[in-house]
Amino acid sequence: MRTLALNLFRQESSTNDNRTVQLNKGHFSLDTDERSELFSKKLAQGWEEEYTEYRRLWASLPATRTVREYPLLVDLELASVCNLKCPMCYTITEEFKKKVSKGFMDFDLFRRIIDEIAGHVFAVRLSLRGEATLHKQFVECVKYAKAAGIHEVSTLTNGSKLYGQYLEQIMDAGIDWITISVDGIEETYEKIRRPIKYSEIVDNISQINIVKRRKDMAKPVVKVQGIWPAVRNAPETYYNTFAPITDLVAFNPLIDYLRKDEEIVYEEKFSCPQLYQRVVVGSDGKVMMCSNDEDGQIIVGDADEQSIHEIWHGKPFSKIREQHSLLDGFKNIDVCRHCYYPRKTVANETATVNGRIVNIENYVNREQEVGK
């Protein structure tokens, strides 16, 4: 059976002026179509009608360039610090260290934001540039957001703290979705994610599955993802290790996080979706133009002094949308020129997983080698 590594996560829509909106770019499933479909069904459990509307708007708002009263998703960066120093991560660059003040989001600020957006947004993601579980009140943040009525509370983590009583507290707080970065297997993983041991991360993920079964919990859904160059040498082993203990196994082509690429080739008639989908609040309260402005080069507001509604409809955000409404207007914004969203991809590799052929898309002129 032949399957493309695109399905539920790699989708496209078109604007009225025939420009292409690539939704969730850079996210590819290594999984079967059946498991990918089941993953979405599990995510929607308990809010099926709202989830259908959420996903519809996720595609339609960027296509029509419609600015909703509130964004669909708010990223709340609980921590801009990390306990790892992965060789392909932008957080290890001198530029990031100079521009980004490392710290943790104030809990009072977190509560104020949740109080405002509850009933208006569908989802919050409690992570961005750092390791969110390092925040001392991570469990309280999950619990507060769920109690306020946020349908989907998710986080991206390296998984190093997901064990024992702390793990159960996170799960009991009601977190809906956990994505865990697992870059390869065995020695490959340990070279990238040191000092975490491969056996430890597999055990941590297994424990989530065990607790879910013991407590008869459908959530959190668990997605494991790795950068493609770390998965490339053993995709079948990678899949067969994690599929039995997770809900979805995925991968991502390696992005130019270290800002080394010079000859960038762009998609034709690109139109950015993020400006109509989400607001991204850093740990210091500063609101970035999008989730891919890792250095916070363009600040569109300050959540310490403004409401999310005010920032979402404010002049800085509106000016960026105006620039993007022009054909190739993104090229006039430095952050956008170096973003992976408008970057052209090509399906130039395949992987075989249990008899399935998976097409692999990579960025043009982008080396798929860790540290490059």
C-alpha positions in Angstrom: 0.0 0.0 0.0 1.3 3.4 -0.9 0.7 6.4 1.4 1.9 10.0 1.2 3.3 11.7 4.3 0.8 14.5 4.1 -2.7 13.4 5.2 -4.3 15.2 8.2 -1.4 17.5 9.0 -0.1 18.7 5.6 -3.1 20.5 4.0 -3.5 23.3 1.5 -6.2 25.8 0.6 -6.4 28.6 -1.9 -7.1 32.3 -1.5 -9.5 34.3 -3.7 -6.6 35.5 -5.8 -5.3 32.0 -6.4 -2.5 32.0 -3.9 -1.6 28.9 -2.0 -2.1 28.7 1.8 -0.1 25.8 3.2 -1.6 24.8 6.5 0.6 23.2 9.2 3.6 23.2 6.9 6.6 21.1 8.0 4.5 18.5 9.9 4.3 15.1 8.4 2.9 11.8 9.6 4.8 8.6 9.4 1.7 6.8 10.5 -1.1 4.9 8.7 -4.2 6.8 7.4 -6.3 4.9 9.9 -4.3 5.9 12.9 -4.0 9.5 11.7 -7.8 9.6 11.4 -8.3 8.1 14.8 -5.8 10.7 16.3 -8.1 13.5 15.1 -11.2 11.7 16.5 -9.5 11.4 19.9 -8.6 15.1 19.8 -12.2 16.0 19.1 -13.6 13.8 21.9 -15.9 15.8 24.1 -16.1 18.8 21.8 -16.9 17.3 18.4 -19.0 20.1 17.0 -16.6 22.8 18.1 -13.6 20.8 16.9 -15.2 20.5 13.4 -15.7 24.3 13.4 -12.2 24.9 14.7 -10.6 22.9 11.9 -12.9 24.5 9.3 -11.9 28.0 10.4 -8.2 27.0 10.6 -8.4 26.6 6.8 -11.0 29.1 5.8 -9.8 32.2 7.7 -6.4 32.3 6.0 -8.0 31.5 2.6 -10.3 34.5 2.9 -7.9 36.6 4.9 -10.6 37.1 7.5 -9.6 38.4 11.0 -11.9 36.8 13.5 -12.8 38.7 16.7 -10.3 36.5 18.5 -7.6 34.1 17.2 -8.4 30.4 17.1 -5.3 29.5 19.1 -3.1 31.3 21.6 0.5 30.2 22.2 1.5 30.9 25.8 5.2 30.4 26.2 5.5 29.3 29.9 9.3 29.1 29.6 11.9 30.5 27.3 14.6 28.4 29.0 15.5 24.8 28.2 17.3 22.0 30.0 18.9 20.8 26.8 21.3 22.2 24.2 20.3 20.3 21.0 22.8 21.0 18.2 20.1 22.0 15.6 18.2 24.3 17.9 18.1 28.1 17.5 18.2 28.6 21.3 22.0 27.7 21.2 22.8 30.5 18.7 24.5 33.7 19.9 21.7 35.8 18.2 19.0 34.1 20.3 21.0 34.5 23.5 21.5 38.2 22.8 17.9 39.0 21.8 15.8 36.8 24.0 15.5 37.2 27.8 15.2 33.8 29.3 12.6 33.3 31.9 9.2 32.1 32.9 5.7 33.5 32.4 4.2 35.2 35.4 1.3 33.2 36.6 -0.9 36.3 37.2 -0.3 37.2 33.5 -1.2 33.7 32.4 -4.5 33.9 34.4 -5.4 37.3 33.0 -4.9 36.1 29.5 -6.9 32.9 30.1 -9.7 34.9 31.7 -9.9 37.1 28.7 -9.8 34.5 25.9 -11.9 31.8 27.6 -15.1 31.4 25.5 -13.4 33.1 22.5 -10.6 30.8 21.5 -10.7 27.1 20.9 -7.2 26.1 22.0 -4.0 27.2 23.9 -0.6 25.7 23.5 1.6 26.0 26.6 5.0 26.0 24.8 7.2 27.7 22.2 10.9 28.2 22.5 11.8 26.6 25.8 10.8 23.6 27.9 7.4 24.4 29.4 7.4 21.7 32.0 10.3 23.6 33.8 7.7 26.2 34.9 7.0 25.6 38.5 3.2 26.1 38.0 2.9 24.1 34.8 0.3 21.8 36.3 -1.7 24.8 37.7 -1.6 26.4 34.3 -3.1 23.3 32.6 -5.7 23.0 35.3 -6.6 26.7 35.2 -7.0 26.7 31.4 -9.2 23.6 31.4 -11.4 25.0 34.3 -11.9 28.1 32.2 -13.4 26.1 29.4 -10.5 26.0 26.9 -11.3 23.0 24.7 -7.8 22.0 23.8 -4.7 22.5 26.0 -1.5 21.2 24.5 2.2 21.4 24.9 5.4 20.4 23.1 8.1 18.9 25.3 11.3 17.0 25.3 9.6 14.6 27.8 12.4 14.6 30.3 10.0 15.4 33.2 7.1 13.1 32.2 7.4 10.5 34.9 6.1 9.5 38.3 3.8 11.7 40.3 4.4 14.8 38.2 3.3 13.0 35.1 0.0 11.9 36.8 -0.6 15.4 38.0 -0.3 16.8 34.5 -2.7 14.2 33.2 -5.2 14.6 36.0 -5.1 18.4 35.4 -6.7 17.6 32.0 -4.1 18.2 29.4 -5.5 17.2 26.0 -2.4 16.8 23.8 1.3 16.2 24.4 3.8 16.3 21.6 7.1 14.8 22.5 10.3 15.4 20.5 12.2 12.2 20.0 14.9 12.6 17.5 15.8 9.1 16.3 16.6 6.0 18.3 19.4 4.7 20.6 22.8 6.5 20.0 21.4 9.0 17.5 18.8 10.2 20.0 21.4 10.4 22.8 23.8 12.5 20.7 21.1 15.0 20.0 19.0 15.0 23.2 21.8 14.5 25.8 21.8 14.1 28.7 18.5 12.2 28.3 18.9 8.5 27.8 17.0 6.8 25.1 15.7 4.1 27.5 14.4 6.8 29.8 12.4 8.6 27.2 10.9 5.4 25.9 10.0 4.5 29.5 8.5 7.9 30.1 6.2 7.6 27.0 5.3 4.1 28.0 4.2 5.4 31.4 1.8 7.8 29.8 0.2 4.9 28.0 0.1 2.8 31.2 -1.6 5.6 33.2 -4.1 6.2 30.5 -5.1 2.6 30.5 -5.2 2.3 34.3 -7.4 5.3 34.6 -9.4 4.6 31.5 -8.4 8.0 30.0 -8.7 8.8 26.3 -6.5 11.9 26.7 -4.0 13.2 26.5 -3.4 12.1 23.0 0.3 11.6 22.5 2.3 12.5 19.4 5.9 11.6 19.0 7.9 13.5 16.4 11.5 13.6 15.3 13.6 15.6 12.8 13.9 13.6 9.6 17.7 13.3 9.5 17.6 11.6 12.9 14.8 9.2 11.8 16.1 8.6 8.2 18.4 5.6 9.0 15.7 3.5 10.8 12.2 4.8 10.1 10.6 1.4 10.5 12.3 0.7 13.9 11.4 4.2 15.0 7.7 3.7 14.0 7.4 0.2 15.5 9.0 1.4 18.8 6.6 4.3 19.3 3.3 3.4 17.5 2.3 0.8 20.2 2.6 3.4 23.0 1.5 6.6 21.3 -1.4 7.9 19.2 0.6 9.2 16.3 4.2 9.0 15.0 5.4 11.9 12.9 8.6 13.6 11.6 9.7 17.1 10.4 12.2 18.0 7.8 15.1 19.9 9.4 14.5 23.6 9.4 17.3 26.2 9.1 17.1 27.1 12.7 20.8 28.0 12.8 20.3 30.5 10.0 23.0 29.2 7.8 21.1 28.9 4.5 21.7 31.6 1.8 20.1 30.3 -1.4 16.5 30.0 -0.4 13.9 29.0 -3.0 10.3 30.1 -2.2 6.9 28.6 -3.1 5.1 30.5 -5.9 2.2 32.7 -4.8 2.7 32.0 -1.1 0.1 33.2 1.4 0.8 32.9 5.2 -1.9 31.3 7.3 -0.6 32.1 10.8 -1.6 35.8 10.7 -5.3 34.7 10.8 -5.0 31.8 13.1 -3.0 32.5 16.3 -1.4 34.9 18.7 2.0 34.1 20.2 2.8 35.4 23.7 6.4 35.1 24.9 7.3 34.3 28.5 8.0 38.0 29.1 4.5 39.0 27.9 5.7 40.4 24.5 3.6 39.2 21.6 5.5 38.1 18.5 4.2 38.4 15.0 4.0 34.6 14.7 5.3 31.3 16.2 8.3 31.3 13.8 9.7 34.7 14.9 12.0 32.8 17.4 14.2 35.9 18.2 11.2 38.1 18.7 12.3 40.5 16.0 8.9 41.9 15.4 6.8 42.6 18.5 3.2 43.5 17.8 2.1 44.0 21.4 2.6 43.6 25.1 0.2 41.4 27.0 1.2 43.0 30.2 -0.2 46.3 29.1 -2.8 45.3 26.4 -5.6 42.8 25.9 -5.2 40.0 23.4 -8.1 41.5 21.5 -6.4 44.8 21.3 -3.2 43.3 20.0 -5.0 41.0 17.5 -6.7 44.0 16.0 -3.9 46.5 16.5 -2.0 48.5 14.0 1.3 46.5 14.1 -0.5 43.2 13.4 -2.7 44.9 10.7 0.3 46.3 8.9 2.0 42.9 8.7 -1.2 41.4 7.3 -1.3 44.3 4.7 2.2 43.5 3.7 1.4 39.8 3.3 -1.7 40.6 1.2 0.7 41.8 -1.5 2.1 39.1 -3.9 5.5 38.2 -2.4 5.0 40.9 0.1 6.5 38.6 2.8 9.9 39.1 1.2 10.0 42.6 2.5 10.0 41.3 6.1 13.3 39.8 7.3 11.7 37.2 9.6 9.4 36.0 6.9 12.2 35.7 4.3 14.0 33.2 6.6 10.8 31.4 7.7 10.2 27.8 6.5 6.5 28.4 5.7 7.1 30.1 2.3 10.1 27.9 1.5 9.7 25.5 -1.4 9.6 21.8 -0.7 10.2 18.8 -3.0 9.4 15.1 -2.5 12.8 13.7 -3.1 13.0 10.7 -0.7 10.9 7.7 0.3 10.9 5.5 3.4 9.4 2.1 3.8 7.5 1.4 7.0 6.0 -2.1 7.3 5.3 -2.3 3.6 4.0 1.2 3.3 5.9 3.7 1.1 6.1 7.1 2.6 7.1 10.1 0.5 9.4 12.5 2.2 9.4 16.2 1.4 12.5 18.3 2.1 13.1 22.0 1.7 15.0 22.9 -1.5 18.7 23.8 -0.8 18.4 22.7 2.8 20.9 20.1 4.1 19.2 17.4 6.2 22.1 17.0 8.6 22.0 17.8 12.3 24.0 20.8 13.1 23.9 22.2 9.6 
